[in-house]
Amino acid sequence: MSDIKSPSRYTITAALPYTNGPIHIGHLAGVYVPADIYARYLRSIGKDVAFVCGSDEHGVAISMKAKKEGVTPKDIIDKYHAIIKQSFMDFGITFDNYSRTSAPVHHKTASDFFTTLYKKGDFIEETTAQLYDEEAQQFLADRFVIGTCPKCGNEEAYGDQCENCGSSLNATDLINPKSTITGTVPTTKETKHWFLPLDRYEDFLKDWILKGHKDDWKPNVYGQCKSWIDGGLEPRAVTRDLDWGIPVPVEGGEGKVLYVWFDAPIGYISSTKEWAAREGKDWEPYWKDKDTKLVHFIGKDNIVFHCIIFPSMLKAEGSYILPENVPANEFLNLEGNKLSTSKNWAVWLHEYLVDFPEMQDSLRYTLTANAPETKDNDFTWKDFQARNNNELVAILGNFINRVVVLTNKYYDGKIPATGSLTNVDAETLEQLSKYPEIISTSIERYRFREAGQELMNLARLGNKYLADEEPWKVIKVDEERVKTIMNVALQIAAGLAVLSEPFLPFTASKLKNILNTDANLNWNDISNKEASLQPEHQINKGELLFRKIEDAEIQTQLDKLEATKKANENENKQVMPQKDTITFDDFSKLDMRVGTIIEAEKMAKAKKLLVLKVDTGLDVRTIVSGIAESFKPEEIIGKKVTVLVNLAPRALRGVDSEGMILMTENADGKLVFVNPDEDGVGNGLTIN
């Protein structure tokens, strides 16, 4: 458990997104929305926060993308860094600094970190056999190798990690490895590298994680760490034979770069340095003071790097603090299938805003409500529509709209003073005062789904209070009572304006503007202040906080995904290889004629077979064809077809089939006729 009872400051990191593509909803749900909720919440209660991130711009995947597109790695990182940074801004992710690992401050920080460990003798220098592509004349970095995972049998595992089972690998572990550059089978060749001896840190990791964080780390994180440690740790290479990355800054490092998983987490430190320099602050307390709480927000595929490797690096260096928590999320799927950048199976943030402009909070809310905190979860467009329409519109939006409309209608927008409180009034205000602590408790335990639902429960409290007290009816008989009812309802609205900010920042801004609230009104005021909105305070005219999403909009998104699915199927559909070459004499033996199907019926007890009567122009003959799963008998009567008429008869389930009809499959796997459609083509004509 953490020894920090009341941290002096918080350093919050969010996994550095890799700049080989844009950001999709899986990234947002798994890392960036939870991290932003946490950072916004801490700021709202007056904490000193450094929330840092940046683009991860080194490593082999960048080189692969550049080679594929015929551009330089810098072209790739500049393009996607701009897209990613803009997406974060568009969705209100409030990084104090968003840097990039190509920045000079990062190159120096990472180089200095490596040099410090090198001089202390913390590395093992070894010459080992590495996979080498003879045709490309280069060593193969992890992502340039693909093969069968030795642990789960996945035939498309990369040389550093199997994305199917999550195991961390070395390229030489793969069964039947192949180079992704040339497709050839690699050889092995000796090369020198530096290794971080993780086995030296087993006792430290056992004490720090297995004993120290058994009760406060998420089970999925703790379990994966325990599995790694119990399995025994081995030295891990921290350099690679590549020409894209941070050069190894010691003698003998020519032609080599720092391994991206050594350099990337140091990006948190360099981003903090960049922020501190800009703000005139000292960066070191945020990374070296024991009263600082460090929290890493990541996805489950990065657990080993943030809980085993990076802490071992920090421990080796000696002057840095360790993370207090690493609340990693599981994966978010899309409509039942794994999100995939390469297969375009994703909802890209920049495209979402084209289809749903100014609806960032609807997505933030849905991703929080359905976050994969303890297991993989599924995003569906229907659920997105339901969350928006049934919760944001019907509960939160409805409550605020009624309160604002009635206040403007009855009191020209001025907050009425309360009279004597009924038991219901007092109980409602008492419940309101508890919500800051309720939501705080969930957030501080990294239960953001739970926290978001508690926020919605506060809106439900407001709706129930209005529905029970019915001010629109009471106004006719007791105007003084209505003043109290509306004052209580307005206090709930003010509570929502403050407590919704970490979750729904754009909505909170609109709501604060409508209520014309004091900019200094903060989280704790909702519990401590007798009234957040004082009598005679003037509010503004209302506006709808959310709009309803129509079925047609959702269908458009589903159609997009269906088109993507078909495009992927077409791309992956394998063309049958050419059969053995035949001579013209062989071909001339085939007698193909135009025919017409004149009768068709299903063959008894045969799922795939139809029995056809075909007029070939020579005769009417019986042909048994395996097309019953693609056509109903009545659909094909009168259909012109191409028939191989001199095929030797063959008995199928007791019926002699006297020929074969030419068929093929379309992109959807449906059988189609290879037929003569032109007018004037009569039965019996030969196909030349």
Disulfide bonds with the S-S distance in Angstrom:
none
